[in-house]
Amino acid sequence: LMLRQPNSKYERCRSKTLLKVKNFFDEEARVIGKNKGSGKNASVMGALVCELPNGTSMKVGSGFTDAQRRSPPKIGSVITFKFQETTRDGKPRF
């Protein structure tokens, strides 16, 4: 959904008078594993391996602070994450 400022003119480039509105969904998943990080995160958690209520497994690796990567959620705990849509396989797309 695109919202335009009232009475604004069309511009052929990025415009401060145009706003893209994105819908987000929340979902919960159970943590079933952890993947080691790489690069600057080589010594901490890189991604959580999670299982959705429908049994689909996926990885959540973005949006963590450095402190959260140093002490990630325990295996078996439930996390809440935000996503925009799902793939054909039913996995969330971030």
C-alpha positions as CSV (number, residue, x, y, z in Angstrom):
1,L,0.0,0.0,0.0
2,M,1.4,3.4,-1.0
3,L,0.2,6.6,0.7
4,R,0.8,9.9,-1.0
5,Q,0.8,13.3,0.7
6,P,-2.3,15.3,-0.3
7,N,-1.7,17.7,-3.2
8,S,1.8,16.4,-3.9
9,K,3.1,16.1,-7.4
10,Y,4.4,12.9,-9.1
11,E,8.2,12.6,-8.9
12,R,10.3,10.2,-11.0
13,C,12.7,9.4,-8.1
14,R,12.5,8.7,-4.4
15,S,10.1,11.1,-2.8
16,K,9.5,12.3,0.8
17,T,5.8,12.7,-0.1
18,L,5.3,9.0,-0.7
19,L,5.1,6.4,2.1
20,K,5.0,2.6,1.6
21,V,3.0,0.8,4.3
22,K,4.0,-2.8,5.0
23,N,1.8,-5.3,6.8
24,F,3.6,-7.5,9.4
25,F,2.4,-10.7,11.1
26,D,3.4,-12.1,14.5
27,E,4.0,-15.8,15.0
28,E,5.4,-18.0,17.8
29,A,7.9,-20.8,17.3
30,R,9.7,-23.3,19.6
31,V,13.5,-23.2,19.7
32,I,14.9,-26.6,18.7
33,G,18.5,-25.6,18.0
34,K,21.2,-23.0,17.5
35,N,23.6,-22.3,14.6
36,K,27.0,-20.8,15.2
37,G,27.6,-17.3,13.8
38,S,30.2,-16.3,11.3
39,G,32.3,-13.1,10.7
40,K,31.8,-10.7,13.7
41,N,29.4,-13.2,15.2
42,A,31.8,-16.2,15.0
43,S,32.0,-16.6,18.8
44,V,28.2,-16.2,19.4
45,M,24.9,-17.4,18.2
46,G,24.2,-16.8,14.5
47,A,20.6,-18.1,14.1
48,L,18.0,-20.0,16.0
49,V,16.6,-23.2,14.5
50,C,12.8,-23.1,15.3
51,E,9.7,-25.2,14.7
52,L,6.4,-23.6,13.9
53,P,3.1,-24.9,15.3
54,N,2.5,-26.7,12.0
55,G,5.7,-28.6,12.3
56,T,7.7,-26.6,9.7
57,S,11.3,-25.9,10.8
58,M,13.1,-22.6,9.9
59,K,15.9,-20.4,11.0
60,V,15.6,-17.0,12.7
61,G,18.9,-15.1,12.4
62,S,18.1,-11.4,12.0
63,G,17.0,-8.8,14.5
64,F,19.1,-9.9,17.4
65,T,21.2,-7.5,19.5
66,D,24.8,-8.4,20.5
67,A,23.6,-9.1,24.0
68,Q,20.9,-11.5,22.8
69,R,23.4,-13.3,20.6
70,R,25.7,-13.8,23.6
71,S,22.9,-15.3,25.7
72,P,20.2,-16.7,23.3
73,P,16.9,-18.3,24.3
74,K,17.2,-21.8,25.7
75,I,16.3,-24.8,23.5
76,G,12.6,-25.6,24.2
77,S,11.6,-22.0,24.8
78,V,9.0,-20.2,22.7
79,I,9.9,-17.1,20.8
80,T,7.8,-14.5,19.0
81,F,8.9,-13.1,15.7
82,K,7.6,-10.7,13.0
83,F,7.4,-11.5,9.3
84,Q,5.8,-10.0,6.1
85,E,4.5,-13.0,4.2
86,T,5.0,-16.8,3.8
87,T,6.7,-18.7,1.0
88,R,4.9,-21.5,-0.9
89,D,6.4,-24.0,1.6
90,G,4.7,-22.1,4.4
91,K,7.9,-20.6,5.9
92,P,7.8,-17.0,7.0
93,R,9.5,-14.4,4.8
94,F,11.3,-11.6,6.7
